[in-house]
Amino acid sequence: MTEAQFIPKTYTKAVENGSFTWSSPSNIALVKYWGKKKDQIPENPSISFTLNNCKTTTTLSFSKKTDKEKFSFDVFLDGEKKDGFKPKIETFFKRVETYLPFLKEYHFKIETSNTFPHSSGIASSASGMSALALCLMSVEKELLNGQVISSAVDKPQEDDAYFIQKASFLARLGSGSACRSLEGDLVVWGKNDFIEGSSDLFGVKFPHQVHDVFKNYQDTILLVDKGEKQVSSTVGHNLMHGHPFAQERFKQAHENLEAISTILQEGELDKFIALVESEALTLHAMMMTSMPYFILMKPNTLQIINKIWAFRAETGSKVCFTLDAGANVHVLYPEKEATTVLEFIQTELAEFCQNGQFINDKVGFGAKLIKSE
């Protein structure tokens, strides 16, 4: 696929107004992407678990307007108008206008809410931008009279597959990791030699049969620090340009993606633990060795990691951790260990969370259309 294949044919249906509501989940990368090129193209491939409970629900209402010179929209979070969100969405609209040429023809009301607490330290950009992209794709489908058609071909695409693929393509232009949130349970983003159909432009479902041990895998998110990060992910990604270890890191990510593909199929939990924890620590090592350098982990992050290592050594548990670009800890474990691990979290790890807060989640299967009007 190329970018040109996401440019639509001429719209065939006049639509004055309407609304669509989608929910889309967050995701947690197992092999991390860190560093990007122009237009949100990743420097290395990544693979993520799609989450189930941590999600964003977005209603996009639209009505025809006469002034077609500029974008027009309002944004609401939990019913409260949020003008502070407008610059990011305006940037997103500018990036995707070529692929959604109707954007300046309508005024949009974007109403969004998260199932996880606001400012809980869980990145909402992946769930939020993917939900918005899906709503916009629903508008386009309506304008094309129910068919999603590319200008690069003479006939409709495989409708559902192309719809999701283009939505993932658009979501990526809002937030890179958002392209991994539309489907599940595992999604790969970034061109590589091991996953057929992989692309830098959009996420693709992991194509192989996953071992039963990874079905319904659990993720408890420990909220160590709910404050704003001192260094944004965008700034952190850019610091990989000229980073002394960048090229070796990108090579390592390709190798780890190949390795985890086999691990997920064969159910090798010890190898899964070693690779996933190494990936998490490598991500933060890249931050600590960039120039300028920075640290997003907190003392309590390290306390939790050491506690997990000790618990695993004492009990033989297959619990492990991963980290996003922040201080919070994702505790990953098989469903059959849920009772034991949750007791461990409550008795030994919750004290290191802000206000003792953590969120229980598990692997999910992607976005859902809630309502169309």
TAZI-V438149 format. One record per pair of residues at least 6 apart in sequence whose ideal C-beta (glycine too) atoms are under 7 Angstrom apart, sorted by sequence separation. I is the first residue (numbers start at 1). GAP is how many residues later the second one is. D is the distance in Angstrom with one decimal. If there is no record, write none. Layout:
i=I gap=GAP d=D
i=I gap=GAP d=D
This chain:
i=36 gap=6 d=5.5
i=37 gap=6 d=6.4
i=76 gap=6 d=6.5
i=97 gap=6 d=5.3
i=116 gap=6 d=5.1
i=172 gap=6 d=6.4
i=192 gap=6 d=5.2
i=198 gap=6 d=5.8
i=240 gap=6 d=5.0
i=311 gap=6 d=6.1
i=323 gap=6 d=6.3
i=350 gap=6 d=4.6
i=36 gap=7 d=5.9
i=65 gap=7 d=6.1
i=74 gap=7 d=6.4
i=75 gap=7 d=5.0
i=141 gap=7 d=5.4
i=149 gap=7 d=5.2
i=150 gap=7 d=6.2
i=171 gap=7 d=3.8
i=172 gap=7 d=3.8
i=180 gap=7 d=4.2
i=188 gap=7 d=4.8
i=191 gap=7 d=5.4
i=197 gap=7 d=5.2
i=287 gap=7 d=5.5
i=288 gap=7 d=5.8
i=312 gap=7 d=6.0
i=323 gap=7 d=7.0
i=35 gap=8 d=3.7
i=140 gap=8 d=6.8
i=148 gap=8 d=7.0
i=171 gap=8 d=5.0
i=190 gap=8 d=6.5
i=191 gap=8 d=5.8
i=263 gap=8 d=4.9
i=287 gap=8 d=6.8
i=311 gap=8 d=6.7
i=321 gap=8 d=5.2
i=322 gap=8 d=4.8
i=333 gap=8 d=4.7
i=350 gap=8 d=6.3
i=33 gap=9 d=4.6
i=35 gap=9 d=6.8
i=147 gap=9 d=4.6
i=148 gap=9 d=6.2
i=180 gap=9 d=5.3
i=191 gap=9 d=4.9
i=195 gap=9 d=6.7
i=263 gap=9 d=5.0
i=287 gap=9 d=6.2
i=321 gap=9 d=6.5
i=75 gap=10 d=4.5
i=93 gap=10 d=5.4
i=114 gap=10 d=5.5
i=179 gap=10 d=5.5
i=188 gap=10 d=5.5
i=190 gap=10 d=5.8
i=321 gap=10 d=5.8
i=322 gap=10 d=6.2
i=331 gap=10 d=7.0
i=33 gap=11 d=5.9
i=75 gap=11 d=6.0
i=148 gap=11 d=6.1
i=168 gap=11 d=4.4
i=171 gap=11 d=6.9
i=196 gap=11 d=6.0
i=308 gap=11 d=6.1
i=321 gap=11 d=7.0
i=147 gap=12 d=6.8
i=195 gap=12 d=6.5
i=263 gap=12 d=6.7
i=284 gap=12 d=6.7
i=319 gap=12 d=6.3
i=320 gap=12 d=5.3
i=33 gap=13 d=3.8
i=284 gap=13 d=5.8
i=308 gap=13 d=5.4
i=345 gap=13 d=6.4
i=32 gap=14 d=6.0
i=75 gap=14 d=6.3
i=148 gap=14 d=5.3
i=168 gap=14 d=5.2
i=189 gap=14 d=4.4
i=319 gap=14 d=4.3
i=331 gap=14 d=6.5
i=31 gap=15 d=5.2
i=148 gap=15 d=5.0
i=167 gap=15 d=5.8
i=188 gap=15 d=6.6
i=260 gap=15 d=5.6
i=318 gap=15 d=6.4
i=31 gap=16 d=4.9
i=73 gap=16 d=6.5
i=112 gap=16 d=6.2
i=187 gap=16 d=4.4
i=188 gap=16 d=5.5
i=259 gap=16 d=6.0
i=305 gap=16 d=5.9
i=318 gap=16 d=5.8
i=29 gap=17 d=5.0
i=30 gap=17 d=5.4
i=187 gap=17 d=6.8
i=29 gap=18 d=6.9
i=30 gap=18 d=6.3
i=148 gap=18 d=6.8
i=164 gap=18 d=5.5
i=187 gap=18 d=6.1
i=188 gap=18 d=5.8
i=319 gap=18 d=6.6
i=29 gap=19 d=4.4
i=30 gap=19 d=6.5
i=71 gap=19 d=6.0
i=164 gap=19 d=6.4
i=187 gap=19 d=6.7
i=256 gap=19 d=5.8
i=318 gap=19 d=6.5
i=28 gap=20 d=5.9
i=186 gap=20 d=3.7
i=317 gap=20 d=6.1
i=27 gap=21 d=4.1
i=28 gap=21 d=5.3
i=182 gap=21 d=6.8
i=27 gap=22 d=6.4
i=71 gap=22 d=4.9
i=110 gap=22 d=6.6
i=141 gap=22 d=6.7
i=183 gap=22 d=5.1
i=319 gap=22 d=5.2
i=27 gap=23 d=5.0
i=28 gap=23 d=6.5
i=179 gap=23 d=5.4
i=180 gap=23 d=4.4
i=256 gap=23 d=6.2
i=317 gap=23 d=6.8
i=27 gap=24 d=5.9
i=179 gap=24 d=4.3
i=186 gap=24 d=6.7
i=317 gap=24 d=6.7
i=25 gap=25 d=5.7
i=26 gap=25 d=5.0
i=304 gap=25 d=4.9
i=25 gap=26 d=4.7
i=137 gap=26 d=5.8
i=301 gap=26 d=5.0
i=25 gap=27 d=6.4
i=26 gap=28 d=4.5
i=301 gap=28 d=6.1
i=25 gap=29 d=6.3
i=26 gap=29 d=6.7
i=137 gap=29 d=6.2
i=172 gap=29 d=7.0
i=296 gap=29 d=6.2
i=298 gap=29 d=4.3
i=25 gap=30 d=4.2
i=137 gap=30 d=4.6
i=172 gap=30 d=6.3
i=296 gap=30 d=5.4
i=297 gap=30 d=5.7
i=24 gap=31 d=6.1
i=296 gap=31 d=5.9
i=23 gap=32 d=5.1
i=24 gap=32 d=5.9
i=71 gap=32 d=6.2
i=169 gap=32 d=5.3
i=23 gap=33 d=6.9
i=71 gap=33 d=6.0
i=134 gap=33 d=5.0
i=169 gap=33 d=4.4
i=249 gap=33 d=6.8
i=311 gap=33 d=5.6
i=23 gap=34 d=4.4
i=70 gap=34 d=6.5
i=73 gap=34 d=6.7
i=76 gap=34 d=6.9
i=133 gap=34 d=4.7
i=136 gap=34 d=6.7
i=168 gap=34 d=3.8
i=69 gap=35 d=7.0
i=72 gap=35 d=4.3
i=73 gap=35 d=4.0
i=74 gap=35 d=5.5
i=75 gap=35 d=4.8
i=76 gap=35 d=4.6
i=77 gap=35 d=5.6
i=78 gap=35 d=5.1
i=168 gap=35 d=4.9
i=21 gap=36 d=6.6
i=22 gap=36 d=6.0
i=68 gap=36 d=4.8
i=74 gap=36 d=7.0
i=76 gap=36 d=6.9
i=77 gap=36 d=6.9
i=100 gap=36 d=5.7
i=21 gap=37 d=6.9
i=68 gap=37 d=5.7
i=73 gap=37 d=6.0
i=92 gap=37 d=7.0
i=102 gap=37 d=6.8
i=133 gap=37 d=4.1
i=165 gap=37 d=5.4
i=249 gap=37 d=6.0
i=21 gap=38 d=4.4
i=102 gap=38 d=6.9
i=133 gap=38 d=4.0
i=284 gap=39 d=6.4
i=19 gap=40 d=5.9
i=20 gap=40 d=5.5
i=65 gap=40 d=7.0
i=100 gap=40 d=6.2
i=283 gap=40 d=6.6
i=19 gap=41 d=6.4
i=64 gap=41 d=6.5
i=65 gap=41 d=6.2
i=102 gap=41 d=6.0
i=130 gap=41 d=4.3
i=133 gap=41 d=6.7
i=245 gap=41 d=6.9
i=280 gap=41 d=6.6
i=307 gap=41 d=5.5
i=19 gap=42 d=4.0
i=64 gap=42 d=6.0
i=65 gap=42 d=4.9
i=129 gap=42 d=5.0
i=132 gap=42 d=6.9
i=280 gap=42 d=4.4
i=283 gap=42 d=6.9
i=307 gap=42 d=6.0
i=19 gap=43 d=7.0
i=63 gap=43 d=6.2
i=243 gap=43 d=6.7
i=277 gap=43 d=5.5
i=280 gap=43 d=4.2
i=18 gap=44 d=6.2
i=62 gap=44 d=4.3
i=63 gap=44 d=5.5
i=245 gap=44 d=6.1
i=276 gap=44 d=5.7
i=277 gap=44 d=6.2
i=17 gap=45 d=6.2
i=62 gap=45 d=7.0
i=129 gap=45 d=3.4
i=244 gap=45 d=7.0
i=273 gap=45 d=6.6
i=304 gap=45 d=5.5
i=17 gap=46 d=4.1
i=62 gap=46 d=5.2
i=129 gap=46 d=4.3
i=240 gap=46 d=6.8
i=276 gap=46 d=5.2
i=16 gap=47 d=6.9
i=17 gap=47 d=6.6
i=243 gap=47 d=5.5
i=273 gap=47 d=4.1
i=16 gap=48 d=5.0
i=60 gap=48 d=6.0
i=61 gap=48 d=4.2
i=130 gap=48 d=4.4
i=304 gap=48 d=5.2
i=126 gap=49 d=5.8
i=129 gap=49 d=3.9
i=269 gap=49 d=4.6
i=303 gap=49 d=5.0
i=60 gap=50 d=5.8
i=125 gap=50 d=3.8
i=214 gap=50 d=5.9
i=126 gap=51 d=4.5
i=130 gap=51 d=4.0
i=236 gap=51 d=6.0
i=239 gap=51 d=3.9
i=58 gap=52 d=6.5
i=59 gap=52 d=4.5
i=126 gap=52 d=4.5
i=130 gap=52 d=5.5
i=300 gap=52 d=4.0
i=58 gap=53 d=6.9
i=125 gap=53 d=6.3
i=208 gap=53 d=6.7
i=211 gap=53 d=6.6
i=214 gap=53 d=6.9
i=58 gap=54 d=4.5
i=126 gap=54 d=7.0
i=127 gap=54 d=5.8
i=210 gap=54 d=5.2
i=211 gap=54 d=6.1
i=213 gap=54 d=4.4
i=126 gap=55 d=4.9
i=210 gap=55 d=6.7
i=211 gap=55 d=6.1
i=212 gap=55 d=7.0
i=56 gap=56 d=5.9
i=57 gap=56 d=5.5
i=209 gap=56 d=6.3
i=211 gap=56 d=3.2
i=213 gap=56 d=6.3
i=276 gap=56 d=6.8
i=208 gap=57 d=5.2
i=56 gap=58 d=5.2
i=55 gap=60 d=5.3
i=54 gap=61 d=6.2
i=53 gap=62 d=6.1
i=54 gap=62 d=4.7
i=192 gap=62 d=5.8
i=194 gap=63 d=6.0
i=231 gap=63 d=4.6
i=194 gap=64 d=4.6
i=230 gap=64 d=6.6
i=192 gap=65 d=5.7
i=231 gap=65 d=6.9
i=194 gap=67 d=5.5
i=229 gap=67 d=6.0
i=54 gap=68 d=5.7
i=56 gap=68 d=6.0
i=58 gap=70 d=7.0
i=56 gap=71 d=3.8
i=99 gap=71 d=6.5
i=55 gap=72 d=5.4
i=56 gap=72 d=4.7
i=60 gap=72 d=6.9
i=54 gap=73 d=7.0
i=58 gap=73 d=3.9
i=225 gap=73 d=5.3
i=57 gap=74 d=6.8
i=58 gap=74 d=5.5
i=96 gap=74 d=5.2
i=224 gap=74 d=5.5
i=56 gap=75 d=4.8
i=60 gap=75 d=3.6
i=60 gap=76 d=6.9
i=224 gap=76 d=4.9
i=58 gap=77 d=5.7
i=62 gap=77 d=6.1
i=96 gap=77 d=5.4
i=224 gap=77 d=5.4
i=95 gap=78 d=4.3
i=186 gap=78 d=6.9
i=92 gap=81 d=6.4
i=92 gap=82 d=4.2
i=222 gap=82 d=6.0
i=236 gap=89 d=6.0
i=7 gap=91 d=6.4
i=11 gap=91 d=6.6
i=7 gap=92 d=5.8
i=233 gap=92 d=4.9
i=6 gap=93 d=4.7
i=26 gap=96 d=6.1
i=26 gap=97 d=6.8
i=229 gap=97 d=5.7
i=27 gap=99 d=5.8
i=122 gap=99 d=6.4
i=26 gap=100 d=5.1
i=26 gap=101 d=4.5
i=25 gap=102 d=5.7
i=121 gap=102 d=5.4
i=225 gap=102 d=3.9
i=24 gap=103 d=5.1
i=120 gap=103 d=5.6
i=224 gap=103 d=4.4
i=225 gap=103 d=6.8
i=121 gap=104 d=5.9
i=224 gap=104 d=5.2
i=121 gap=105 d=4.6
i=223 gap=105 d=5.7
i=224 gap=105 d=6.3
i=24 gap=106 d=4.1
i=120 gap=106 d=5.5
i=222 gap=106 d=6.1
i=24 gap=107 d=3.9
i=119 gap=107 d=5.4
i=221 gap=107 d=6.1
i=222 gap=107 d=4.4
i=23 gap=108 d=6.5
i=22 gap=109 d=4.9
i=221 gap=109 d=5.5
i=222 gap=109 d=6.4
i=24 gap=110 d=6.3
i=219 gap=111 d=5.3
i=220 gap=111 d=4.5
i=22 gap=112 d=4.1
i=22 gap=113 d=5.4
i=219 gap=113 d=5.6
i=218 gap=114 d=7.0
i=20 gap=115 d=4.7
i=217 gap=115 d=6.4
i=218 gap=115 d=5.2
i=217 gap=117 d=6.5
i=218 gap=117 d=5.9
i=20 gap=118 d=4.0
i=217 gap=118 d=6.9
i=20 gap=119 d=6.7
i=216 gap=119 d=4.5
i=218 gap=120 d=5.6
i=213 gap=121 d=5.6
i=18 gap=124 d=6.6
i=220 gap=125 d=5.7
i=15 gap=127 d=5.3
i=222 gap=127 d=6.0
i=15 gap=128 d=5.8
i=224 gap=128 d=6.4
i=226 gap=128 d=5.3
i=13 gap=129 d=6.7
i=224 gap=129 d=6.0
i=225 gap=129 d=6.4
i=13 gap=130 d=5.6
i=223 gap=130 d=5.1
i=224 gap=130 d=6.6
i=13 gap=131 d=7.0
i=50 gap=131 d=6.5
i=222 gap=131 d=5.1
i=223 gap=131 d=5.5
i=8 gap=132 d=6.3
i=11 gap=132 d=4.0
i=12 gap=132 d=6.2
i=13 gap=132 d=4.4
i=40 gap=132 d=5.1
i=48 gap=132 d=4.7
i=11 gap=133 d=6.1
i=12 gap=133 d=5.1
i=40 gap=133 d=5.5
i=50 gap=133 d=6.9
i=42 gap=134 d=6.4
i=50 gap=134 d=3.2
i=223 gap=134 d=4.4
i=50 gap=135 d=5.6
i=223 gap=135 d=6.0
i=8 gap=136 d=6.6
i=40 gap=136 d=5.1
i=49 gap=136 d=6.7
i=222 gap=136 d=4.8
i=49 gap=137 d=6.3
i=50 gap=137 d=6.2
i=221 gap=137 d=6.2
i=220 gap=138 d=5.6
i=221 gap=138 d=4.5
i=47 gap=139 d=6.1
i=48 gap=139 d=5.7
i=9 gap=140 d=4.6
i=36 gap=140 d=6.1
i=220 gap=140 d=5.2
i=221 gap=140 d=6.3
i=8 gap=141 d=6.3
i=47 gap=141 d=4.9
i=8 gap=142 d=6.5
i=9 gap=142 d=5.0
i=219 gap=142 d=4.7
i=7 gap=143 d=6.8
i=8 gap=143 d=6.2
i=33 gap=143 d=6.7
i=45 gap=143 d=6.4
i=46 gap=143 d=5.4
i=219 gap=143 d=6.2
i=6 gap=144 d=6.7
i=7 gap=144 d=4.8
i=45 gap=144 d=6.6
i=46 gap=144 d=5.8
i=218 gap=144 d=5.0
i=5 gap=145 d=4.9
i=45 gap=145 d=2.9
i=217 gap=145 d=6.5
i=44 gap=146 d=6.1
i=45 gap=146 d=6.8
i=216 gap=146 d=5.9
i=217 gap=146 d=4.7
i=5 gap=147 d=4.2
i=42 gap=147 d=6.4
i=45 gap=147 d=4.3
i=216 gap=147 d=6.2
i=4 gap=148 d=5.2
i=29 gap=148 d=7.0
i=42 gap=148 d=4.6
i=27 gap=150 d=6.6
i=27 gap=153 d=4.9
i=45 gap=153 d=6.6
i=27 gap=154 d=5.1
i=26 gap=155 d=6.5
i=25 gap=156 d=5.7
i=33 gap=156 d=6.9
i=24 gap=157 d=5.2
i=33 gap=157 d=6.5
i=24 gap=158 d=6.6
i=42 gap=158 d=6.2
i=41 gap=159 d=4.9
i=47 gap=159 d=6.7
i=6 gap=160 d=5.2
i=27 gap=160 d=6.9
i=6 gap=163 d=5.4
i=49 gap=168 d=6.6
i=51 gap=168 d=6.4
i=49 gap=170 d=6.7
i=185 gap=178 d=4.7
i=184 gap=179 d=6.7
i=185 gap=179 d=6.9
i=184 gap=180 d=5.2
i=185 gap=180 d=5.8
i=184 gap=181 d=3.9
i=184 gap=182 d=4.4
i=183 gap=183 d=4.2
i=182 gap=184 d=5.5
i=182 gap=185 d=5.0
i=181 gap=186 d=6.8
i=28 gap=191 d=6.2
i=43 gap=197 d=6.4
i=1 gap=198 d=6.2
i=3 gap=198 d=6.9
i=1 gap=200 d=6.1
i=36 gap=201 d=4.9
i=123 gap=201 d=6.4
i=35 gap=202 d=5.7
i=34 gap=203 d=6.5
i=35 gap=205 d=3.2
i=121 gap=205 d=5.9
i=34 gap=206 d=6.1
i=44 gap=206 d=4.3
i=43 gap=207 d=5.3
i=121 gap=207 d=4.7
i=45 gap=208 d=6.2
i=44 gap=209 d=3.7
i=45 gap=209 d=6.4
i=44 gap=210 d=6.5
i=47 gap=210 d=6.0
i=35 gap=211 d=6.2
i=45 gap=212 d=5.2
i=47 gap=213 d=6.3
i=31 gap=222 d=5.7
i=31 gap=225 d=4.9
i=31 gap=226 d=5.1
i=31 gap=229 d=6.0
i=30 gap=230 d=6.2
i=134 gap=233 d=5.7
i=138 gap=234 d=6.3
i=131 gap=236 d=6.8
i=130 gap=237 d=6.3
i=116 gap=243 d=5.9
i=30 gap=246 d=5.3
i=32 gap=247 d=5.3
i=31 gap=248 d=5.6
i=30 gap=249 d=6.6
i=34 gap=249 d=5.6
i=32 gap=251 d=4.5
i=34 gap=252 d=5.5
i=30 gap=292 d=6.7
i=28 gap=294 d=6.3
i=28 gap=296 d=6.8
i=28 gap=302 d=5.2
i=54 gap=305 d=6.5
i=54 gap=307 d=5.4
i=53 gap=308 d=4.5
i=52 gap=309 d=5.9
i=51 gap=310 d=4.9
i=52 gap=310 d=5.1
i=52 gap=311 d=6.5
i=52 gap=312 d=3.0
i=50 gap=313 d=6.5
i=51 gap=313 d=5.4
i=57 gap=313 d=6.6
i=49 gap=314 d=5.2
i=50 gap=314 d=5.0
i=50 gap=315 d=6.6
i=50 gap=316 d=5.7
i=25 gap=339 d=5.2
i=25 gap=341 d=6.9
i=24 gap=343 d=3.9
i=23 gap=344 d=6.4
i=22 gap=345 d=5.8
i=23 gap=345 d=5.3
i=22 gap=346 d=6.9
i=22 gap=347 d=5.7
i=23 gap=347 d=5.7
i=22 gap=348 d=6.3
i=21 gap=349 d=4.1
i=21 gap=350 d=4.2
i=20 gap=352 d=5.0
i=19 gap=354 d=4.9
i=18 gap=355 d=5.8
